[in-house]
């Protein structure tokens, strides 16, 4: 049941973004879709916590998104007057990509908290966000890679797995006492 929900969620993100993008007069569909997905992925993580009644997960989501947003802005300011700060289109505050850090933080939160069977598919729309930022000349590849690494790393460190468990059991093997430890994640 949860796998079907996850597939539906990923499809919804793509369909909603595509519908939104097509409704814009600019005709810049991939940019608009990337704009929407960078918000939809974190929102999906919060929705998953809410749906499961996971108040601890919701707090971890809030810490993750706040840390990601703050860290991204600090780095943008720090690198703004350097070669890393210049966008391909001539703008500034290029490094790291905020859209990508947000999308990857959302995808990584889903994976870390609820299992990678949900998180890995969530990285597909996050990768699209990265592609759209480079395709539109708003970021270099280094910017989107750094943004994704930042969001995913912060999510990893600020989120605990809900499914993680450690089982330690004594065994007798061939007349010898042994201890078996099984860690599932």
Order of alpha helices (4+ residues) and beta strands (2+ residues): alpha-alpha-alpha-alpha-alpha-alpha-beta-beta
